[in-house]
Amino acid sequence: MASTDRPMTFRVALGLTVVAALALSGCGRKGPLEAPPSAQAVTTDQSADTGTPPSGPVKPKRHFFLDPLL
């Protein structure tokens, strides 16, 4: 009976590994990429030329517990 337990245990471990890999690959922030602080902003938007901020609601920044790793 011990010989049948090993393949089942291996399949369960492999399945959990695949599920964990898929779950972790989805981690990250949604939204556009952020430029480094030293980068110059190059836009063709007219609101950048006038110095007025773009219209629309401003979303608050939500912190995620894995942010320090990103």
PyMOL Python script that loads the backbone (N, CA, C, O; Angstrom):
from pymol import cmd

cmd.read_pdbstr("""\
ATOM      1  N   MET A   1       0.825  -1.196   0.000  1.00  0.00           N
ATOM      2  CA  MET A   1       0.000   0.000   0.000  1.00  0.00           C
ATOM      3  C   MET A   1       0.869   1.260   0.000  1.00  0.00           C
ATOM      4  O   MET A   1       0.429   2.310  -0.468  1.00  0.00           O
ATOM      5  N   ALA A   2       2.067   1.171   0.506  1.00  0.00           N
ATOM      6  CA  ALA A   2       2.943   2.329   0.540  1.00  0.00           C
ATOM      7  C   ALA A   2       3.369   2.749  -0.862  1.00  0.00           C
ATOM      8  O   ALA A   2       3.655   3.923  -1.094  1.00  0.00           O
ATOM      9  N   SER A   3       3.415   1.800  -1.803  1.00  0.00           N
ATOM     10  CA  SER A   3       3.831   2.145  -3.151  1.00  0.00           C
ATOM     11  C   SER A   3       2.770   2.977  -3.884  1.00  0.00           C
ATOM     12  O   SER A   3       3.111   3.727  -4.798  1.00  0.00           O
ATOM     13  N   THR A   4       1.494   2.861  -3.504  1.00  0.00           N
ATOM     14  CA  THR A   4       0.446   3.654  -4.143  1.00  0.00           C
ATOM     15  C   THR A   4       0.319   5.035  -3.514  1.00  0.00           C
ATOM     16  O   THR A   4      -0.216   5.948  -4.142  1.00  0.00           O
ATOM     17  N   ASP A   5       0.800   5.206  -2.289  1.00  0.00           N
ATOM     18  CA  ASP A   5       0.717   6.511  -1.630  1.00  0.00           C
ATOM     19  C   ASP A   5       1.706   7.518  -2.223  1.00  0.00           C
ATOM     20  O   ASP A   5       1.418   8.711  -2.309  1.00  0.00           O
ATOM     21  N   ARG A   6       2.862   7.021  -2.626  1.00  0.00           N
ATOM     22  CA  ARG A   6       3.897   7.926  -3.123  1.00  0.00           C
ATOM     23  C   ARG A   6       3.481   8.644  -4.405  1.00  0.00           C
ATOM     24  O   ARG A   6       3.640   9.863  -4.473  1.00  0.00           O
ATOM     25  N   PRO A   7       2.958   7.960  -5.425  1.00  0.00           N
ATOM     26  CA  PRO A   7       2.538   8.696  -6.624  1.00  0.00           C
ATOM     27  C   PRO A   7       1.409   9.689  -6.336  1.00  0.00           C
ATOM     28  O   PRO A   7       1.368  10.769  -6.925  1.00  0.00           O
ATOM     29  N   MET A   8       0.506   9.332  -5.444  1.00  0.00           N
ATOM     30  CA  MET A   8      -0.589  10.243  -5.114  1.00  0.00           C
ATOM     31  C   MET A   8      -0.052  11.477  -4.387  1.00  0.00           C
ATOM     32  O   MET A   8      -0.487  12.595  -4.661  1.00  0.00           O
ATOM     33  N   THR A   9       0.871  11.284  -3.483  1.00  0.00           N
ATOM     34  CA  THR A   9       1.482  12.398  -2.761  1.00  0.00           C
ATOM     35  C   THR A   9       2.247  13.296  -3.728  1.00  0.00           C
ATOM     36  O   THR A   9       2.205  14.520  -3.612  1.00  0.00           O
ATOM     37  N   PHE A  10       2.943  12.686  -4.677  1.00  0.00           N
ATOM     38  CA  PHE A  10       3.683  13.465  -5.672  1.00  0.00           C
ATOM     39  C   PHE A  10       2.724  14.289  -6.525  1.00  0.00           C
ATOM     40  O   PHE A  10       3.006  15.454  -6.810  1.00  0.00           O
ATOM     41  N   ARG A  11       1.611  13.716  -6.934  1.00  0.00           N
ATOM     42  CA  ARG A  11       0.637  14.435  -7.747  1.00  0.00           C
ATOM     43  C   ARG A  11       0.016  15.594  -6.977  1.00  0.00           C
ATOM     44  O   ARG A  11      -0.191  16.673  -7.533  1.00  0.00           O
ATOM     45  N   VAL A  12      -0.277  15.378  -5.716  1.00  0.00           N
ATOM     46  CA  VAL A  12      -0.847  16.451  -4.897  1.00  0.00           C
ATOM     47  C   VAL A  12       0.172  17.573  -4.728  1.00  0.00           C
ATOM     48  O   VAL A  12      -0.181  18.747  -4.842  1.00  0.00           O
ATOM     49  N   ALA A  13       1.416  17.233  -4.461  1.00  0.00           N
ATOM     50  CA  ALA A  13       2.467  18.238  -4.293  1.00  0.00           C
ATOM     51  C   ALA A  13       2.703  18.995  -5.596  1.00  0.00           C
ATOM     52  O   ALA A  13       2.893  20.211  -5.587  1.00  0.00           O
ATOM     53  N   LEU A  14       2.689  18.277  -6.712  1.00  0.00           N
ATOM     54  CA  LEU A  14       2.869  18.930  -8.004  1.00  0.00           C
ATOM     55  C   LEU A  14       1.699  19.859  -8.301  1.00  0.00           C
ATOM     56  O   LEU A  14       1.897  20.965  -8.804  1.00  0.00           O
ATOM     57  N   GLY A  15       0.499  19.424  -8.000  1.00  0.00           N
ATOM     58  CA  GLY A  15      -0.676  20.264  -8.212  1.00  0.00           C
ATOM     59  C   GLY A  15      -0.643  21.521  -7.367  1.00  0.00           C
ATOM     60  O   GLY A  15      -0.956  22.605  -7.859  1.00  0.00           O
ATOM     61  N   LEU A  16      -0.272  21.395  -6.106  1.00  0.00           N
ATOM     62  CA  LEU A  16      -0.174  22.562  -5.232  1.00  0.00           C
ATOM     63  C   LEU A  16       0.919  23.529  -5.708  1.00  0.00           C
ATOM     64  O   LEU A  16       0.765  24.746  -5.603  1.00  0.00           O
ATOM     65  N   THR A  17       2.004  22.988  -6.223  1.00  0.00           N
ATOM     66  CA  THR A  17       3.081  23.828  -6.739  1.00  0.00           C
ATOM     67  C   THR A  17       2.616  24.619  -7.961  1.00  0.00           C
ATOM     68  O   THR A  17       2.918  25.805  -8.092  1.00  0.00           O
ATOM     69  N   VAL A  18       1.883  23.954  -8.852  1.00  0.00           N
ATOM     70  CA  VAL A  18       1.383  24.636 -10.043  1.00  0.00           C
ATOM     71  C   VAL A  18       0.379  25.722  -9.659  1.00  0.00           C
ATOM     72  O   VAL A  18       0.416  26.824 -10.207  1.00  0.00           O
ATOM     73  N   VAL A  19      -0.513  25.413  -8.723  1.00  0.00           N
ATOM     74  CA  VAL A  19      -1.495  26.405  -8.282  1.00  0.00           C
ATOM     75  C   VAL A  19      -0.800  27.592  -7.624  1.00  0.00           C
ATOM     76  O   VAL A  19      -1.179  28.738  -7.868  1.00  0.00           O
ATOM     77  N   ALA A  20       0.207  27.339  -6.799  1.00  0.00           N
ATOM     78  CA  ALA A  20       0.933  28.423  -6.147  1.00  0.00           C
ATOM     79  C   ALA A  20       1.683  29.276  -7.172  1.00  0.00           C
ATOM     80  O   ALA A  20       1.722  30.500  -7.047  1.00  0.00           O
ATOM     81  N   ALA A  21       2.280  28.637  -8.185  1.00  0.00           N
ATOM     82  CA  ALA A  21       3.001  29.383  -9.217  1.00  0.00           C
ATOM     83  C   ALA A  21       2.047  30.274 -10.009  1.00  0.00           C
ATOM     84  O   ALA A  21       2.377  31.422 -10.307  1.00  0.00           O
ATOM     85  N   LEU A  22       0.883  29.761 -10.346  1.00  0.00           N
ATOM     86  CA  LEU A  22      -0.091  30.562 -11.081  1.00  0.00           C
ATOM     87  C   LEU A  22      -0.623  31.713 -10.238  1.00  0.00           C
ATOM     88  O   LEU A  22      -0.831  32.814 -10.747  1.00  0.00           O
ATOM     89  N   ALA A  23      -0.844  31.461  -8.950  1.00  0.00           N
ATOM     90  CA  ALA A  23      -1.347  32.519  -8.069  1.00  0.00           C
ATOM     91  C   ALA A  23      -0.304  33.624  -7.888  1.00  0.00           C
ATOM     92  O   ALA A  23      -0.647  34.806  -7.888  1.00  0.00           O
ATOM     93  N   LEU A  24       0.954  33.250  -7.736  1.00  0.00           N
ATOM     94  CA  LEU A  24       2.000  34.253  -7.535  1.00  0.00           C
ATOM     95  C   LEU A  24       2.342  35.001  -8.818  1.00  0.00           C
ATOM     96  O   LEU A  24       2.813  36.137  -8.763  1.00  0.00           O
ATOM     97  N   SER A  25       2.113  34.384  -9.957  1.00  0.00           N
ATOM     98  CA  SER A  25       2.415  35.083 -11.206  1.00  0.00           C
ATOM     99  C   SER A  25       1.420  36.198 -11.472  1.00  0.00           C
ATOM    100  O   SER A  25       1.692  37.079 -12.288  1.00  0.00           O
ATOM    101  N   GLY A  26       0.275  36.182 -10.804  1.00  0.00           N
ATOM    102  CA  GLY A  26      -0.719  37.230 -10.972  1.00  0.00           C
ATOM    103  C   GLY A  26      -0.525  38.400 -10.034  1.00  0.00           C
ATOM    104  O   GLY A  26      -1.283  39.368 -10.099  1.00  0.00           O
ATOM    105  N   CYS A  27       0.472  38.342  -9.162  1.00  0.00           N
ATOM    106  CA  CYS A  27       0.703  39.434  -8.221  1.00  0.00           C
ATOM    107  C   CYS A  27       1.274  40.646  -8.954  1.00  0.00           C
ATOM    108  O   CYS A  27       1.940  40.509  -9.980  1.00  0.00           O
ATOM    109  N   GLY A  28       1.012  41.793  -8.428  1.00  0.00           N
ATOM    110  CA  GLY A  28       1.540  43.019  -9.017  1.00  0.00           C
ATOM    111  C   GLY A  28       0.509  44.123  -8.955  1.00  0.00           C
ATOM    112  O   GLY A  28      -0.583  43.942  -8.418  1.00  0.00           O
ATOM    113  N   ARG A  29       0.854  45.236  -9.493  1.00  0.00           N
ATOM    114  CA  ARG A  29      -0.046  46.386  -9.502  1.00  0.00           C
ATOM    115  C   ARG A  29      -0.757  46.472 -10.834  1.00  0.00           C
ATOM    116  O   ARG A  29      -0.186  46.185 -11.886  1.00  0.00           O
ATOM    117  N   LYS A  30      -2.001  46.869 -10.769  1.00  0.00           N
ATOM    118  CA  LYS A  30      -2.736  47.146 -11.994  1.00  0.00           C
ATOM    119  C   LYS A  30      -2.487  48.592 -12.371  1.00  0.00           C
ATOM    120  O   LYS A  30      -2.275  49.444 -11.508  1.00  0.00           O
ATOM    121  N   GLY A  31      -2.514  48.856 -13.639  1.00  0.00           N
ATOM    122  CA  GLY A  31      -2.380  50.229 -14.089  1.00  0.00           C
ATOM    123  C   GLY A  31      -1.156  50.419 -14.940  1.00  0.00           C
ATOM    124  O   GLY A  31      -0.431  49.465 -15.223  1.00  0.00           O
ATOM    125  N   PRO A  32      -0.922  51.642 -15.350  1.00  0.00           N
ATOM    126  CA  PRO A  32       0.219  51.917 -16.231  1.00  0.00           C
ATOM    127  C   PRO A  32       1.540  51.821 -15.478  1.00  0.00           C
ATOM    128  O   PRO A  32       1.587  51.892 -14.250  1.00  0.00           O
ATOM    129  N   LEU A  33       2.604  51.657 -16.247  1.00  0.00           N
ATOM    130  CA  LEU A  33       3.934  51.605 -15.651  1.00  0.00           C
ATOM    131  C   LEU A  33       4.311  52.975 -15.111  1.00  0.00           C
ATOM    132  O   LEU A  33       3.874  54.001 -15.633  1.00  0.00           O
ATOM    133  N   GLU A  34       5.115  52.984 -14.076  1.00  0.00           N
ATOM    134  CA  GLU A  34       5.566  54.237 -13.484  1.00  0.00           C
ATOM    135  C   GLU A  34       6.989  54.525 -13.941  1.00  0.00           C
ATOM    136  O   GLU A  34       7.847  53.642 -13.932  1.00  0.00           O
ATOM    137  N   ALA A  35       7.227  55.753 -14.335  1.00  0.00           N
ATOM    138  CA  ALA A  35       8.566  56.151 -14.760  1.00  0.00           C
ATOM    139  C   ALA A  35       9.444  56.381 -13.537  1.00  0.00           C
ATOM    140  O   ALA A  35       8.930  56.706 -12.467  1.00  0.00           O
ATOM    141  N   PRO A  36      10.756  56.218 -13.673  1.00  0.00           N
ATOM    142  CA  PRO A  36      11.653  56.524 -12.571  1.00  0.00           C
ATOM    143  C   PRO A  36      11.580  58.007 -12.221  1.00  0.00           C
ATOM    144  O   PRO A  36      11.241  58.822 -13.079  1.00  0.00           O
ATOM    145  N   PRO A  37      11.891  58.373 -10.974  1.00  0.00           N
ATOM    146  CA  PRO A  37      11.792  59.776 -10.567  1.00  0.00           C
ATOM    147  C   PRO A  37      12.665  60.715 -11.399  1.00  0.00           C
ATOM    148  O   PRO A  37      12.311  61.884 -11.555  1.00  0.00           O
ATOM    149  N   SER A  38      13.783  60.250 -11.933  1.00  0.00           N
ATOM    150  CA  SER A  38      14.685  61.127 -12.680  1.00  0.00           C
ATOM    151  C   SER A  38      14.305  61.249 -14.152  1.00  0.00           C
ATOM    152  O   SER A  38      14.950  62.004 -14.880  1.00  0.00           O
ATOM    153  N   ALA A  39      13.284  60.536 -14.613  1.00  0.00           N
ATOM    154  CA  ALA A  39      12.907  60.571 -16.026  1.00  0.00           C
ATOM    155  C   ALA A  39      12.149  61.849 -16.352  1.00  0.00           C
ATOM    156  O   ALA A  39      11.381  62.357 -15.535  1.00  0.00           O
ATOM    157  N   GLN A  40      12.374  62.357 -17.545  1.00  0.00           N
ATOM    158  CA  GLN A  40      11.657  63.533 -18.027  1.00  0.00           C
ATOM    159  C   GLN A  40      10.322  63.083 -18.601  1.00  0.00           C
ATOM    160  O   GLN A  40      10.266  62.093 -19.331  1.00  0.00           O
ATOM    161  N   ALA A  41       9.263  63.786 -18.286  1.00  0.00           N
ATOM    162  CA  ALA A  41       7.941  63.445 -18.803  1.00  0.00           C
ATOM    163  C   ALA A  41       7.811  63.980 -20.226  1.00  0.00           C
ATOM    164  O   ALA A  41       8.005  65.172 -20.468  1.00  0.00           O
ATOM    165  N   VAL A  42       7.485  63.102 -21.159  1.00  0.00           N
ATOM    166  CA  VAL A  42       7.271  63.491 -22.545  1.00  0.00           C
ATOM    167  C   VAL A  42       5.840  63.139 -22.888  1.00  0.00           C
ATOM    168  O   VAL A  42       5.503  61.964 -23.032  1.00  0.00           O
ATOM    169  N   THR A  43       4.993  64.155 -23.019  1.00  0.00           N
ATOM    170  CA  THR A  43       3.596  63.922 -23.346  1.00  0.00           C
ATOM    171  C   THR A  43       3.177  64.844 -24.474  1.00  0.00           C
ATOM    172  O   THR A  43       3.783  65.890 -24.706  1.00  0.00           O
ATOM    173  N   THR A  44       2.135  64.438 -25.165  1.00  0.00           N
ATOM    174  CA  THR A  44       1.563  65.288 -26.199  1.00  0.00           C
ATOM    175  C   THR A  44       0.234  65.854 -25.739  1.00  0.00           C
ATOM    176  O   THR A  44      -0.470  66.502 -26.514  1.00  0.00           O
ATOM    177  N   ASP A  45      -0.113  65.616 -24.491  1.00  0.00           N
ATOM    178  CA  ASP A  45      -1.369  66.098 -23.930  1.00  0.00           C
ATOM    179  C   ASP A  45      -1.287  67.612 -23.723  1.00  0.00           C
ATOM    180  O   ASP A  45      -0.275  68.120 -23.241  1.00  0.00           O
ATOM    181  N   GLN A  46      -2.339  68.320 -24.083  1.00  0.00           N
ATOM    182  CA  GLN A  46      -2.327  69.775 -23.941  1.00  0.00           C
ATOM    183  C   GLN A  46      -2.385  70.209 -22.492  1.00  0.00           C
ATOM    184  O   GLN A  46      -1.941  71.310 -22.165  1.00  0.00           O
ATOM    185  N   SER A  47      -2.924  69.368 -21.607  1.00  0.00           N
ATOM    186  CA  SER A  47      -2.997  69.764 -20.206  1.00  0.00           C
ATOM    187  C   SER A  47      -1.602  69.861 -19.588  1.00  0.00           C
ATOM    188  O   SER A  47      -1.411  70.591 -18.615  1.00  0.00           O
ATOM    189  N   ALA A  48      -0.619  69.132 -20.142  1.00  0.00           N
ATOM    190  CA  ALA A  48       0.750  69.219 -19.635  1.00  0.00           C
ATOM    191  C   ALA A  48       1.377  70.554 -20.035  1.00  0.00           C
ATOM    192  O   ALA A  48       2.220  71.087 -19.313  1.00  0.00           O
ATOM    193  N   ASP A  49       0.965  71.093 -21.186  1.00  0.00           N
ATOM    194  CA  ASP A  49       1.522  72.364 -21.644  1.00  0.00           C
ATOM    195  C   ASP A  49       0.990  73.534 -20.829  1.00  0.00           C
ATOM    196  O   ASP A  49       1.715  74.500 -20.594  1.00  0.00           O
ATOM    197  N   THR A  50      -0.255  73.466 -20.398  1.00  0.00           N
ATOM    198  CA  THR A  50      -0.848  74.578 -19.667  1.00  0.00           C
ATOM    199  C   THR A  50      -0.535  74.533 -18.178  1.00  0.00           C
ATOM    200  O   THR A  50      -0.733  75.525 -17.477  1.00  0.00           O
ATOM    201  N   GLY A  51      -0.056  73.407 -17.691  1.00  0.00           N
ATOM    202  CA  GLY A  51       0.269  73.303 -16.284  1.00  0.00           C
ATOM    203  C   GLY A  51      -0.902  72.923 -15.403  1.00  0.00           C
ATOM    204  O   GLY A  51      -0.757  72.856 -14.182  1.00  0.00           O
ATOM    205  N   THR A  52      -2.051  72.674 -15.989  1.00  0.00           N
ATOM    206  CA  THR A  52      -3.211  72.251 -15.203  1.00  0.00           C
ATOM    207  C   THR A  52      -3.230  70.742 -15.105  1.00  0.00           C
ATOM    208  O   THR A  52      -2.878  70.051 -16.061  1.00  0.00           O
ATOM    209  N   PRO A  53      -3.634  70.228 -13.972  1.00  0.00           N
ATOM    210  CA  PRO A  53      -3.686  68.769 -13.833  1.00  0.00           C
ATOM    211  C   PRO A  53      -4.801  68.189 -14.705  1.00  0.00           C
ATOM    212  O   PRO A  53      -5.780  68.878 -14.997  1.00  0.00           O
ATOM    213  N   PRO A  54      -4.661  66.942 -15.118  1.00  0.00           N
ATOM    214  CA  PRO A  54      -5.703  66.327 -15.929  1.00  0.00           C
ATOM    215  C   PRO A  54      -6.997  66.196 -15.139  1.00  0.00           C
ATOM    216  O   PRO A  54      -6.984  65.975 -13.928  1.00  0.00           O
ATOM    217  N   SER A  55      -8.105  66.333 -15.842  1.00  0.00           N
ATOM    218  CA  SER A  55      -9.394  66.253 -15.161  1.00  0.00           C
ATOM    219  C   SER A  55      -9.742  64.795 -14.877  1.00  0.00           C
ATOM    220  O   SER A  55      -9.230  63.883 -15.526  1.00  0.00           O
ATOM    221  N   GLY A  56     -10.602  64.596 -13.918  1.00  0.00           N
ATOM    222  CA  GLY A  56     -11.035  63.250 -13.563  1.00  0.00           C
ATOM    223  C   GLY A  56     -10.772  62.984 -12.094  1.00  0.00           C
ATOM    224  O   GLY A  56     -10.055  63.731 -11.430  1.00  0.00           O
ATOM    225  N   PRO A  57     -11.359  61.915 -11.601  1.00  0.00           N
ATOM    226  CA  PRO A  57     -11.161  61.599 -10.182  1.00  0.00           C
ATOM    227  C   PRO A  57      -9.738  61.120  -9.908  1.00  0.00           C
ATOM    228  O   PRO A  57      -9.117  60.457 -10.738  1.00  0.00           O
ATOM    229  N   VAL A  58      -9.246  61.467  -8.743  1.00  0.00           N
ATOM    230  CA  VAL A  58      -7.912  61.055  -8.326  1.00  0.00           C
ATOM    231  C   VAL A  58      -8.063  59.854  -7.409  1.00  0.00           C
ATOM    232  O   VAL A  58      -8.750  59.918  -6.389  1.00  0.00           O
ATOM    233  N   LYS A  59      -7.410  58.751  -7.783  1.00  0.00           N
ATOM    234  CA  LYS A  59      -7.490  57.543  -6.978  1.00  0.00           C
ATOM    235  C   LYS A  59      -6.443  57.594  -5.865  1.00  0.00           C
ATOM    236  O   LYS A  59      -5.302  57.984  -6.112  1.00  0.00           O
ATOM    237  N   PRO A  60      -6.809  57.214  -4.670  1.00  0.00           N
ATOM    238  CA  PRO A  60      -5.798  57.131  -3.614  1.00  0.00           C
ATOM    239  C   PRO A  60      -4.899  55.923  -3.863  1.00  0.00           C
ATOM    240  O   PRO A  60      -5.343  54.912  -4.408  1.00  0.00           O
ATOM    241  N   LYS A  61      -3.660  56.032  -3.469  1.00  0.00           N
ATOM    242  CA  LYS A  61      -2.715  54.946  -3.654  1.00  0.00           C
ATOM    243  C   LYS A  61      -2.967  53.873  -2.603  1.00  0.00           C
ATOM    244  O   LYS A  61      -2.918  54.137  -1.402  1.00  0.00           O
ATOM    245  N   ARG A  62      -3.237  52.657  -3.075  1.00  0.00           N
ATOM    246  CA  ARG A  62      -3.462  51.537  -2.162  1.00  0.00           C
ATOM    247  C   ARG A  62      -2.154  50.780  -1.986  1.00  0.00           C
ATOM    248  O   ARG A  62      -1.469  50.478  -2.963  1.00  0.00           O
ATOM    249  N   HIS A  63      -1.816  50.480  -0.759  1.00  0.00           N
ATOM    250  CA  HIS A  63      -0.579  49.760  -0.478  1.00  0.00           C
ATOM    251  C   HIS A  63      -0.866  48.271  -0.399  1.00  0.00           C
ATOM    252  O   HIS A  63      -1.894  47.852   0.132  1.00  0.00           O
ATOM    253  N   PHE A  64       0.057  47.473  -0.937  1.00  0.00           N
ATOM    254  CA  PHE A  64      -0.029  46.020  -0.932  1.00  0.00           C
ATOM    255  C   PHE A  64       1.141  45.503  -0.114  1.00  0.00           C
ATOM    256  O   PHE A  64       2.218  46.098  -0.143  1.00  0.00           O
ATOM    257  N   PHE A  65       0.954  44.408   0.615  1.00  0.00           N
ATOM    258  CA  PHE A  65       2.001  43.967   1.537  1.00  0.00           C
ATOM    259  C   PHE A  65       3.275  43.507   0.826  1.00  0.00           C
ATOM    260  O   PHE A  65       4.318  43.400   1.471  1.00  0.00           O
ATOM    261  N   LEU A  66       3.227  43.233  -0.467  1.00  0.00           N
ATOM    262  CA  LEU A  66       4.417  42.843  -1.199  1.00  0.00           C
ATOM    263  C   LEU A  66       5.066  44.017  -1.941  1.00  0.00           C
ATOM    264  O   LEU A  66       6.027  43.808  -2.681  1.00  0.00           O
ATOM    265  N   ASP A  67       4.569  45.238  -1.765  1.00  0.00           N
ATOM    266  CA  ASP A  67       5.127  46.408  -2.443  1.00  0.00           C
ATOM    267  C   ASP A  67       6.638  46.582  -2.229  1.00  0.00           C
ATOM    268  O   ASP A  67       7.338  46.935  -3.178  1.00  0.00           O
ATOM    269  N   PRO A  68       7.160  46.350  -1.033  1.00  0.00           N
ATOM    270  CA  PRO A  68       8.609  46.529  -0.869  1.00  0.00           C
ATOM    271  C   PRO A  68       9.450  45.601  -1.764  1.00  0.00           C
ATOM    272  O   PRO A  68      10.605  45.909  -2.057  1.00  0.00           O
ATOM    273  N   LEU A  69       8.879  44.474  -2.195  1.00  0.00           N
ATOM    274  CA  LEU A  69       9.625  43.561  -3.049  1.00  0.00           C
ATOM    275  C   LEU A  69       9.611  43.993  -4.506  1.00  0.00           C
ATOM    276  O   LEU A  69      10.453  43.563  -5.295  1.00  0.00           O
ATOM    277  N   LEU A  70       8.651  44.846  -4.863  1.00  0.00           N
ATOM    278  CA  LEU A  70       8.526  45.248  -6.271  1.00  0.00           C
ATOM    279  C   LEU A  70       9.464  46.325  -6.597  1.00  0.00           C
ATOM    280  O   LEU A  70       9.499  46.789  -7.737  1.00  0.00           O
TER     281      LEU A  70
END
""", "prot")
cmd.dss("prot")
cmd.show_as("cartoon", "prot")
cmd.util.cbc("prot")
cmd.orient("prot")
